[in-house]
């Protein structure tokens, strides 16, 4: 760690001494077009321009936009994208919860997450909950696809897909060093260096994040923060640019390690009102320790100018142990922490134990080692062929993927006691005696998408095919060596066609209208009766780009024949991972995104755009049933954890010498159990409006000083009631740093 800091310091110093030039007209961080295309095999959309000309809802976050606030929390990066539901958890975005168009945000398990066009969830078919999320600081752009624009990307096609494009190999020798320090002893260091020659190129990256955290544990000096390191190397060899058949081969190797003193244990309503940043002593031993490895090979071949094939072979490995308080057992039966925090009066003895008010017997506190390993690997090829026949333009995108993944649970429970307000271990569990099972998935997916442009019309019919096989082995809690021959087995398989159609009509150079319809799908579970999720999704949108005003407004309607939920501990359930069928449901909404350039003086290089983003979401369940996480559901109830109204406003003053930005996000109150009408206080997360600031001063063409303020007004706001109890958002925090580029 110390060596890495020394290297970063030397790089900063060398740049400071070497670069003394005044600003040139090509100053990197000054006002520039957001329509610059990223030419890469890792991107799906590639530019603002492409996003505005899709026959479906798409959004592109450019490298320039990512630099504006210098966030490393994806929850804040995506806050201006309409149609997204983001449920905060730890305040730093370490494990974000993202939903799209009414899908559950819990662990982002209902959307397709990709990095460089490859599935990045630990086990996207067998265990999609994203306990791993890529380090945001090393991402060059974000691509968000919703509606009919995302049927190429599965297996989750109900809400949408997010593709994160990692740092690309530069066109010339260049590098960047960013270092910052801020509130709660939060430090960030990012270094990259790369170059490109005639027949090869490379980029190397190092990223470190660490913080002491903003919460305090009762009767403990332990920090509540985290530390993470991320290393990436990319190497590419390629033929001559003018070769008859151009080819390139890129190898990407990534490794990250993360340790966070994070817990599932929140606060009761009364305790939250008194001290929202408190943590009970019962959470003092909680932590998550994780490692992630990726290796990916990308081959590009261009047999002709208008035809190319990109093939990616990949392998992702993720291991984690989230060691956390699971339940208390003061008598003959154990009580989950969720039940204790939901009703501390009924479970007063248990509540007094986890808060340190009462001593306990040995092994009263049951701390579970949620020890799991994941692997996902596969190979995919995507081809693109474009041609013209007269006035008609044709663009055909087709691909196939073979994928395997698995989740291996090998868990145990340790016993603890509270003595004199301190938590002490009283017994060690045997690995494999809590959960001891493996779930595997094998999938073949294929798609074809045809873009046909004639005159002012673009037609985009497409179809996706998924063939999925799931099987599980449960070794039981007594077979810790997995040597037994009598195993509990389960298997399931499905195959499905997922069609879609988009139509775009270009009214004029500044206006277009589009509509799409497609089948929404999520894979079934492993057990009998855990059916796939199915819906029919439609949208209608209007885009405008005239003078100083540009944006889009979209209305959508998702009609579910079977909405799917899951019993996860992170969602407030028992943690079995079992799926349940919620039956028929509807989700409809309006998404508005508009930017007005209050000032746009290109001669003086002075700009002030103001962006407004609004999302309205209306949900309705149509069946009566009982759920461990949604409660007792009646027809007409709303889906939990979906705010009806969200509003974001951003203003960014940009000059050649400095940038200043302010961003505000309003999230409506939402319910934590299904229901309708007034939200009961015990099932409510109140509304909030949070303002952030960001500033950047360009010392020279190559050196910038930067800072940001999170939660300027220091609002105390709750973000969730799951996994167990109320959880606070990030308090007031300020960060200062320096960025050097060469």
C-alpha positions in Angstrom: 0.0 0.0 0.0 2.8 2.4 0.9 4.6 1.7 -2.3 1.5 2.5 -4.3 1.1 5.9 -2.6 4.8 6.6 -3.3 4.4 5.8 -7.0 1.3 8.0 -7.2 3.1 10.9 -5.5 6.0 10.6 -7.9 3.7 10.7 -10.9 1.9 13.8 -9.6 5.3 15.5 -8.9 6.7 14.7 -12.3 3.6 16.1 -14.0 3.6 19.2 -11.9 7.1 20.0 -12.9 6.8 19.0 -16.5 3.6 20.8 -17.4 3.8 24.6 -17.2 1.9 25.5 -20.3 -1.0 27.9 -20.3 -4.4 26.7 -21.5 -4.7 25.8 -25.2 -7.9 25.9 -27.2 -8.0 22.1 -26.8 -8.0 22.2 -23.0 -9.2 18.8 -22.0 -11.8 19.6 -19.3 -13.2 22.8 -20.9 -16.5 23.1 -22.7 -16.7 20.3 -25.3 -19.4 18.4 -27.2 -21.0 15.5 -25.3 -21.6 13.8 -28.6 -18.0 12.5 -29.0 -18.1 8.9 -30.0 -16.2 6.3 -28.0 -14.8 3.9 -30.6 -14.6 0.6 -28.7 -15.7 -3.0 -28.8 -16.8 -2.6 -25.2 -19.5 0.0 -25.8 -23.1 -0.7 -26.8 -24.4 2.9 -27.4 -21.1 4.7 -27.6 -22.3 8.4 -27.7 -25.1 10.9 -26.9 -25.9 11.1 -30.6 -26.5 7.4 -30.9 -28.7 7.4 -27.7 -30.9 10.1 -29.2 -31.5 8.1 -32.4 -32.5 4.7 -30.9 -36.0 3.3 -31.4 -36.3 2.8 -27.6 -35.3 4.5 -24.4 -31.5 4.9 -23.9 -29.2 7.1 -21.9 -25.5 7.7 -22.2 -23.3 9.1 -19.4 -20.1 10.5 -21.0 -16.6 10.7 -19.6 -17.0 14.5 -19.2 -20.1 14.1 -17.1 -18.4 11.6 -14.8 -15.6 14.1 -14.2 -18.1 16.8 -13.2 -18.9 15.5 -9.7 -16.1 13.0 -9.5 -18.4 10.5 -7.7 -17.3 7.0 -6.9 -20.8 6.1 -5.7 -22.9 4.8 -8.6 -26.1 5.7 -6.7 -25.2 9.3 -7.2 -23.9 8.9 -10.7 -27.3 7.5 -11.9 -29.4 9.9 -9.9 -30.3 12.0 -12.9 -31.4 9.0 -15.1 -35.2 8.8 -15.3 -36.9 5.5 -14.8 -34.3 4.2 -12.2 -35.0 3.3 -8.6 -31.9 3.4 -6.4 -32.1 2.2 -2.8 -29.0 3.3 -0.8 -27.6 1.1 1.9 -24.2 1.9 3.2 -23.9 5.6 2.1 -20.9 4.9 -0.1 -22.4 2.9 -2.9 -20.4 -0.2 -2.1 -23.3 -2.6 -2.9 -25.9 -0.5 -4.8 -29.5 -1.6 -5.2 -30.8 -0.6 -8.6 -34.2 -1.2 -10.1 -35.6 0.0 -13.5 -39.2 0.7 -14.4 -40.8 -0.9 -11.3 -38.5 -3.9 -10.9 -37.3 -4.6 -7.3 -34.0 -2.6 -6.5 -32.8 -5.2 -4.0 -29.2 -6.2 -4.9 -29.9 -5.1 -8.5 -31.0 -8.7 -9.1 -33.8 -7.8 -11.7 -31.7 -5.9 -14.2 -29.0 -7.0 -16.6 -25.6 -5.7 -15.4 -22.7 -5.7 -17.7 -19.1 -4.5 -17.8 -17.7 -4.1 -21.3 -20.7 -5.9 -22.7 -20.2 -9.0 -20.5 -22.5 -10.1 -17.7 -20.8 -8.9 -14.4 -23.2 -10.1 -11.6 -21.4 -12.9 -9.6 -23.7 -15.6 -11.0 -26.3 -13.9 -13.2 -28.4 -17.0 -13.9 -28.1 -19.1 -10.7 -27.7 -16.3 -8.1 -28.1 -12.8 -9.6 -28.0 -10.7 -6.5 -25.1 -8.3 -7.1 -23.0 -8.4 -3.9 -20.1 -7.5 -6.3 -20.2 -4.2 -8.2 -17.3 -2.9 -10.2 -15.3 0.0 -9.0 -16.9 3.1 -10.5 -13.7 5.2 -10.6 -12.3 3.1 -13.4 -15.4 3.4 -15.6 -15.2 5.7 -18.7 -18.9 5.8 -19.4 -22.3 4.3 -18.5 -24.9 3.1 -20.9 -28.5 2.6 -19.8 -31.0 0.8 -22.0 -34.7 0.5 -21.3 -37.8 -0.6 -23.2 -37.4 -2.2 -26.6 -33.8 -1.0 -27.0 -32.5 -3.7 -24.6 -33.8 -7.1 -25.8 -30.3 -8.0 -27.2 -29.1 -8.1 -23.6 -30.4 -10.7 -21.2 -31.5 -12.7 -19.4 -33.4 -9.9 -17.6 -35.5 -7.9 -20.1 -38.3 -6.5 -17.9 -36.7 -3.3 -16.6 -33.5 -2.8 -18.6 -29.8 -3.1 -18.8 -26.8 -1.2 -17.6 -23.4 -1.5 -19.4 -20.3 0.0 -17.7 -17.5 0.8 -20.1 -14.1 0.5 -18.5 -11.1 2.7 -19.2 -10.1 2.3 -22.8 -6.6 2.0 -24.3 -5.6 5.6 -25.2 -4.6 6.7 -28.7 -1.3 8.2 -27.4 1.0 8.0 -24.4 -1.0 9.5 -21.6 -1.9 9.0 -17.9 -4.0 10.4 -15.1 -3.5 10.6 -11.3 -6.3 11.6 -9.0 -5.9 11.8 -5.2 -8.3 13.2 -2.7 -9.0 13.2 1.0 -12.2 14.2 2.9 -14.6 13.8 5.8 -14.5 10.6 7.9 -10.9 10.2 6.8 -12.1 9.1 3.3 -9.2 8.8 0.9 -9.2 8.0 -2.8 -6.2 7.3 -5.2 -6.5 6.5 -8.8 -3.7 6.1 -11.3 -3.7 5.0 -14.9 -1.1 5.0 -17.7 -1.4 3.8 -21.3 -0.1 4.1 -24.8 -0.9 2.9 -28.3 1.5 2.1 -31.1 1.0 0.9 -34.7 0.4 -2.8 -33.7 -0.1 -2.8 -29.9 -1.5 -0.8 -27.0 -2.0 -1.0 -23.3 -3.5 0.6 -20.2 -2.7 -0.1 -16.6 -4.9 1.1 -13.6 -4.8 1.2 -9.9 -7.6 2.3 -7.7 -7.8 2.6 -3.9 -10.7 3.7 -1.7 -10.8 3.7 2.0 -12.8 5.4 4.8 -13.3 5.3 8.6 -17.1 5.5 8.0 -19.7 7.8 9.5 -21.3 5.5 12.0 -20.3 4.8 15.6 -20.6 1.4 17.3 -21.7 1.4 21.0 -18.9 0.5 23.5 -16.4 -0.1 20.6 -13.5 1.7 19.0 -13.9 -0.2 15.7 -14.4 1.8 12.6 -17.4 1.4 10.4 -15.7 2.1 7.1 -14.0 0.1 4.3 -10.9 -0.4 2.3 -10.7 -1.5 -1.3 -8.0 -2.0 -4.0 -8.6 -2.6 -7.7 -6.0 -3.4 -10.3 -6.7 -3.6 -14.1 -4.4 -4.3 -17.0 -5.4 -4.3 -20.7 -3.1 -5.3 -23.6 -4.0 -5.3 -27.3 -2.3 -6.4 -30.4 -3.7 -5.6 -33.8 -3.0 -5.7 -37.5 -2.1 -2.6 -39.5 -5.0 -0.2 -39.7 -5.1 -0.5 -43.5 -4.9 -4.3 -43.5 -7.2 -6.0 -46.0 -8.8 -7.8 -43.0 -8.3 -5.9 -39.8 -8.1 -7.9 -36.6 -7.3 -7.1 -32.9 -6.9 -9.2 -29.8 -7.3 -7.6 -26.3 -6.6 -9.2 -23.0 -8.1 -7.7 -19.8 -7.1 -8.9 -16.4 -8.7 -7.5 -13.2 -8.4 -8.1 -9.5 -10.0 -6.4 -6.6 -10.1 -6.9 -2.8 -12.6 -5.3 -0.5 -13.1 -5.3 3.2 -15.9 -3.4 4.9 -17.1 -3.2 8.5 -20.7 -3.3 7.3 -23.8 -4.8 8.9 -27.3 -5.8 8.2 -28.4 -4.5 11.6 -30.2 -1.1 11.5 -32.0 0.9 14.1 -35.5 1.0 15.7 -37.6 4.0 14.9 -37.0 5.5 18.4 -33.2 5.0 18.3 -33.0 6.4 14.8 -34.7 9.6 15.8 -32.3 10.0 18.7 -29.0 9.1 16.9 -29.3 8.0 13.2 -25.6 7.2 12.9 -25.4 4.9 15.8 -24.8 1.1 15.6 -25.7 -1.4 18.3 -23.0 -3.3 20.0 -24.6 -6.4 18.5 -23.1 -5.4 15.1 -19.6 -4.9 16.4 -18.3 -8.2 14.8 -20.0 -7.7 11.4 -17.9 -7.3 8.3 -17.7 -8.4 4.6 -14.5 -9.6 3.0 -14.5 -10.1 -0.7 -12.3 -10.8 -3.7 -13.0 -10.5 -7.4 -11.0 -11.8 -10.4 -11.8 -11.3 -14.1 -10.0 -12.4 -17.2 -11.4 -11.5 -20.6 -10.2 -11.9 -24.2 -11.7 -9.8 -26.9 -11.2 -10.6 -30.6 -12.3 -8.2 -33.3 -12.3 -9.0 -37.0 -13.5 -6.8 -39.8 -13.6 -8.9 -43.0 -15.1 -5.9 -44.8 -15.6 -2.2 -44.1 -19.2 -2.7 -43.2 -19.0 -6.1 -41.4 -17.4 -7.0 -38.1 -17.5 -9.7 -35.5 -16.5 -9.2 -31.8 -15.9 -12.4 -29.8 -15.4 -12.3 -26.0 -14.3 -15.1 -23.8 -14.6 -14.4 -20.1 -14.2 -15.8 -16.6 -15.3 -14.0 -13.4 -14.6 -15.4 -10.0 -16.0 -13.8 -6.8 -15.7 -14.9 -3.2 -17.1 -13.3 -0.1 -17.8 -13.9 3.5 -20.3 -11.5 5.0 -19.9 -12.3 8.7 -22.9 -10.7 10.5 -25.4 -11.0 13.3 -28.3 -13.1 12.1 -30.5 -13.9 15.1 -30.7 -14.2 18.9 -31.6 -17.2 20.9 -32.3 -16.4 24.6 -34.6 -19.3 25.1 -35.9 -22.3 23.1 -36.3 -20.5 19.8 -34.3 -18.0 17.9 -35.6 -14.6 16.7 -34.3 -12.9 13.5 -32.8 -9.5 13.7 -35.5 -8.2 11.3 -38.3 -9.3 13.7 -36.4 -7.7 16.7 -36.0 -4.3 14.9 -39.6 -4.4 13.5 -41.2 -5.0 17.0 -38.7 -4.2 19.8 -41.5 -4.2 22.3 -42.6 -7.8 21.6 -38.9 -8.8 21.6 -37.7 -6.5 24.3 -35.2 -9.0 25.9 -33.6 -9.6 22.5 -33.6 -5.8 21.7 -31.9 -5.0 25.1 -29.3 -7.7 24.4 -28.2 -6.4 20.9 -28.2 -2.8 22.3 -25.9 -3.9 25.1 -28.4 -3.0 27.9 -28.6 -6.6 29.2 -26.0 -9.4 29.7 -26.8 -12.7 27.9 -26.0 -16.3 28.2 -23.3 -17.9 26.1 -24.2 -18.4 22.4 -27.2 -16.1 22.6 -26.1 -14.0 19.6 -25.9 -16.1 16.5 -23.4 -14.6 14.0 -23.6 -16.2 10.6 -20.6 -16.6 8.3 -22.3 -16.1 4.9 -19.4 -17.7 3.1 -20.0 -18.1 -0.6 -18.0 -18.5 -3.9 -19.2 -17.7 -7.4 -18.0 -18.3 -10.8 -19.3 -17.1 -14.2 -17.7 -18.0 -17.5 -18.6 -18.1 -21.2 -18.0 -17.1 -24.7 -20.1 -14.8 -26.9 -19.9 -13.5 -30.4 -21.7 -10.5 -31.8 -21.7 -9.6 -35.4 -22.8 -6.4 -37.2 -23.4 -6.0 -40.9 -24.6 -2.7 -42.4 -25.4 -1.9 -46.1 -27.6 0.2 -48.3 -30.0 -0.6 -51.0 -31.0 2.5 -52.8 -32.4 4.9 -50.1 -32.8 2.2 -47.6 -30.2 1.6 -44.9 -29.9 -1.8 -43.2 -28.1 -2.6 -40.0 -28.2 -6.1 -38.6 -26.9 -7.0 -35.2 -26.7 -10.7 -34.3 -25.1 -12.8 -31.6 -24.8 -16.0 -29.6 -23.6 -16.7 -26.1 -22.7 -19.8 -24.1 -22.6 -19.2 -20.4 -22.1 -21.2 -17.2 -22.2 -20.0 -13.6 -22.6 -21.3 -10.1 -23.0 -20.3 -6.5 -21.4 -22.4 -3.7 -22.7 -21.8 -0.2 -20.6 -23.2 2.6 -21.7 -21.3 5.8 -21.6 -21.7 9.5 -22.7 -19.9 12.7 -20.6 -18.7 15.6 -22.0 -18.0 19.1 -21.5 -14.8 21.0 -22.6 -13.3 24.3 -23.0 -9.8 25.7 -21.2 -9.1 28.9 -21.0 -5.7 30.4 -21.9 -4.1 27.1 -19.2 -5.9 25.1 -19.7 -8.7 22.6 -17.5 -11.8 23.0 -17.3 -15.0 21.1 -18.4 -18.1 23.0 -18.3 -20.9 20.4 -17.0 -21.6 16.9 -19.2 -23.1 14.3 -18.1 -25.8 11.8 -18.0 -24.6 8.2 -20.8 -26.2 6.2 -23.2 -26.7 9.1 -25.5 -23.8 8.2 -25.9 -23.8 4.5 -24.0 -26.3 2.3 -25.2 -26.3 -1.3 -24.3 -25.6 -4.9 -26.6 -24.1 -7.6 -25.4 -24.3 -11.2 -26.7 -22.8 -14.4 -26.0 -23.4 -18.0 -27.4 -21.1 -20.7 -27.4 -20.6 -24.4 -28.6 -17.2 -25.6 -28.9 -15.8 -29.1 -30.4 -12.6 -30.6 -30.9 -10.8 -33.9 -31.8 -7.2 -34.2 -32.6 -5.5 -37.6 -32.5 -1.7 -38.0 -34.2 -0.7 -41.2 -34.1 3.0 -42.0 -36.1 4.4 -44.9 -36.8 8.1 -45.4 -37.8 9.4 -41.9 -38.7 6.0 -40.4 -36.5 3.5 -38.6 -37.9 0.0 -37.9 -36.2 -2.2 -35.3 -37.6 -5.7 -35.1 -35.7 -8.2 -33.0 -35.9 -11.4 -31.1 -33.9 -13.1 -28.3 -33.7 -16.7 -27.4 -32.8 -18.1 -23.9 -32.3 -21.7 -23.1 -31.6 -22.1 -19.4 -30.8 -25.2 -17.3 -30.6 -25.0 -13.5 -29.6 -27.7 -11.0 -28.7 -27.7 -7.4 -27.1 -30.0 -4.9 -27.9 -29.7 -1.2 -25.4 -31.6 0.9 -27.2 -31.0 4.2 -25.7 -29.6 7.3 -24.2 -32.9 8.5 -22.2 -33.7 5.3 -19.5 -31.0 5.7 -17.0 -33.0 3.7 -19.4 -33.4 0.8 -18.5 -37.0 0.7 -22.0 -38.5 1.0 -23.9 -40.2 -1.8 -27.4 -39.2 -0.7 -27.9 -35.7 -1.8 -31.0 -33.5 -2.1 -31.2 -32.5 -5.8 -33.4 -30.2 -7.8 -33.4 -29.0 -11.3 -35.3 -26.8 -13.7 -35.1 -25.8 -17.3 -36.8 -23.4 -19.6 -36.5 -22.0 -23.1 -38.1 -18.8 -24.2 -38.4 -16.5 -27.2 -38.3 -12.8 -26.4 -39.5 -10.7 -29.3 -39.5 -6.9 -29.6 -40.2 -4.2 -32.1 -39.2 -0.5 -32.1 -40.3 2.3 -34.5 -38.7 5.7 -34.7 -40.1 8.6 -36.9 -37.9 11.6 -37.5 -40.3 14.5 -37.6 -37.5 17.0 -38.4 -33.8 17.5 -37.5 -34.8 18.5 -34.0 -37.7 16.2 -33.2 -38.4 12.5 -33.3 -41.0 10.2 -31.9 -40.6 6.5 -31.1 -42.5 3.6 -29.7 -41.5 0.0 -28.8 -43.1 -3.2 -27.5 -41.3 -6.2 -26.2 -41.6 -9.2 -23.9 -40.3 -8.9 -20.4 -38.6 -11.9 -18.9 -36.7 -13.1 -15.8 -35.5 -16.7 -15.4 -37.3 -19.1 -13.1 -36.0 -20.4 -9.8 -34.5 -23.9 -9.1 -37.5 -25.2 -7.2 -40.8 -26.5 -8.6 -43.4 -23.7 -8.8 -40.8 -20.9 -9.0 -42.0 -19.7 -12.4 -40.4 -17.3 -14.8 -41.4 -13.7 -14.8 -43.3 -12.6 -17.9 -44.7 -9.3 -19.0 -45.7 -7.3 -22.1 -44.0 -3.9 -22.1 -44.8 -0.9 -24.2 -43.5 2.6 -24.4 -44.1 5.8 -26.4 -41.5 8.7 -26.4 -40.9 12.1 -27.9 -37.4 13.6 -28.3 -36.7 17.3 -28.9 -33.5 19.2 -29.7 -34.2 22.7 -30.7 -32.0 25.6 -29.9 -31.1 25.7 -26.2 -33.6 23.1 -25.2 -33.2 19.3 -25.6 -34.5 16.2 -24.0 -37.2 13.6 -24.1 -40.5 12.5 -22.5 -41.5 8.9 -22.3 -44.6 7.0 -21.1 -44.5 3.3 -20.5 -46.8 0.5 -19.5 -45.6 -3.0 -18.2 -48.3 -5.6 -18.0 -47.2 -8.6 -15.9 -48.8 -12.0 -16.3 -46.5 -13.2 -13.5 -44.4 -10.8 -11.4 -41.6 -12.5 -9.5 -40.2 -11.8 -6.1 -37.4 -13.4 -4.0 -37.0 -14.2 -0.3 -33.7 -12.6 0.5 -32.3 -11.5 3.8 -31.1 -8.3 2.2 -34.7 -7.6 1.3 -35.9 -8.3 4.8 -36.8 -11.9 4.3 -35.6 -15.2 5.8 -32.7 -15.4 3.3 -33.7 -18.7 1.6 -33.3 -17.2 -1.9 -36.5 -18.8 -3.0 -38.6 -17.1 -5.6 -42.3 -16.5 -5.2 -45.0 -15.7 -7.8 -46.9 -12.5 -7.3 -49.1 -13.1 -10.3 -50.6 -10.4 -12.4 -49.5 -6.8 -11.9 -49.1 -3.5 -13.8 -46.4 -0.9 -13.7 -46.8 2.4 -15.6 -45.0 5.6 -15.5 -43.7 8.8 -17.1 -40.0 9.7 -17.6 -38.9 13.3 -18.4 -35.4 14.5 -19.1 -34.8 18.1 -20.3 -31.7 20.3 -20.5 -31.9 24.0 -21.1 -28.7 25.9 -21.9 -29.2 29.1 -19.9 -25.9 30.4 -21.3 -24.0 28.9 -24.2 -21.3 31.3 -25.3 -18.9 29.3 -27.5 -16.6 32.2 -28.3 -15.9 33.0 -24.6 -16.2 29.3 -23.7 -18.8 29.9 -21.1 -21.7 27.6 -20.6 -24.5 27.1 -18.0 -26.8 24.1 -18.7 -29.6 23.2 -16.3 -31.0 19.6 -16.4 -34.3 18.4 -15.0 -35.1 14.7 -14.6 -38.5 13.5 -13.4 -39.9 10.0 -12.9 -43.4 9.0 -12.0 -44.1 5.4 -11.2 -47.4 3.8 -10.5 -47.6 0.1 -9.5 -50.5 -2.2 -8.8 -50.6 -5.9 -7.7 -53.7 -7.8 -8.8 -53.6 -10.9 -6.6 -54.1 -11.8 -2.9 -51.2 -13.7 -1.3 -48.8 -13.7 1.7 -45.1 -13.0 1.4 -42.2 -13.0 3.9 -40.9 -9.7 2.5 -44.0 -7.9 1.1 -46.4 -8.8 3.9 -50.1 -9.7 3.4 -50.9 -8.6 -0.1 -54.4 -7.7 -1.4 -55.4 -6.9 -5.0 -54.8 -3.2 -5.7 -51.8 -2.9 -3.4 -48.6 -1.1 -4.5 -45.3 -2.8 -4.9 -42.9 -2.0 -2.0 -39.8 0.1 -2.3 -40.9 2.0 -5.4 -41.1 5.7 -4.9 -44.0 7.3 -6.9 -42.2 10.5 -7.6 -38.5 11.3 -8.1 -37.0 14.6 -9.3 -33.4 15.6 -9.9 -32.1 19.1 -10.9 -28.5 19.8 -12.0 -26.9 23.1 -12.9 -23.3 23.2 -14.2 -21.4 26.4 -14.8 -18.5 25.7 -17.1 -15.6 28.1 -18.1 -12.1 27.7 -19.4 -10.8 28.2 -15.9 -13.2 26.6 -13.5 -16.4 24.4 -13.3 -19.0 24.6 -10.6 -22.0 22.3 -10.4 -24.9 21.8 -8.0 -27.2 18.8 -8.0 -30.4 18.1 -6.0 -32.4 14.9 -5.9 -35.9 14.5 -4.4 -37.2 11.0 -3.6 -40.8 10.6 -2.6 -41.8 8.6 0.5 -42.2 4.9 -0.2 -43.7 1.9 1.5 -41.7 -1.2 2.7 -44.7 -3.6 2.7 -47.4 -3.9 0.0 -50.4 -1.6 0.6 -52.4 1.3 -0.7 -53.4 4.7 0.6 -51.6 6.4 3.5 -48.4 4.6 4.3 -48.3 3.4 8.0 -45.4 5.1 9.9 -43.8 1.7 10.7 -43.8 0.7 7.0 -42.6 4.1 5.7 -39.3 5.5 4.5 -39.9 9.3 4.4 -39.2 11.5 1.4 -35.9 13.4 1.2 -34.3 16.1 -0.9 -30.4 16.0 -0.9 -28.1 18.6 -2.5 -24.6 18.0 -3.6 -21.9 20.5 -4.9 -18.9 20.1 -7.0 -16.1 22.5 -8.1 -13.0 22.1 -10.3 -10.3 24.8 -10.8 -7.8 24.3 -13.7 -4.4 25.4 -12.5 -3.0 24.6 -16.0 -3.9 22.6 -19.0 -2.9 19.5 -17.2 -3.5 20.1 -13.5 -6.9 20.6 -11.8 -7.9 21.1 -8.2 -11.2 19.7 -7.3 -13.7 19.3 -4.5 -17.2 18.1 -3.8 -19.7 18.4 -1.0 -22.1 15.6 -0.3 -25.4 16.4 1.4 -24.7 20.2 1.7 -27.5 20.8 4.1 -26.5 17.9 6.3 -30.0 16.4 6.2 -30.6 13.3 8.3 -32.5 11.0 6.1 -33.5 7.4 6.1 -32.9 5.3 2.9 -34.3 1.9 3.8 -35.8 -0.4 6.5 -34.1 -3.5 5.1 -32.3 -5.8 5.8 -33.3 -5.0 9.4 -34.3 -1.6 10.8 -33.8 2.0 9.6 -30.6 2.9 7.8 -29.3 6.5 7.3 -28.0 8.1 4.2 -24.6 9.8 3.9 -24.3 12.9 6.2 -22.5 16.1 5.2 -19.2 15.3 3.7 -16.5 17.3 2.0 -13.7 16.1 -0.2 -10.7 17.9 -1.7 -8.3 16.5 -4.3 -6.0 17.0 -7.3 -6.0 15.6 -10.7 -3.0 15.5 -13.0 -3.1 14.4 -16.7 -0.4 14.1 -19.2 
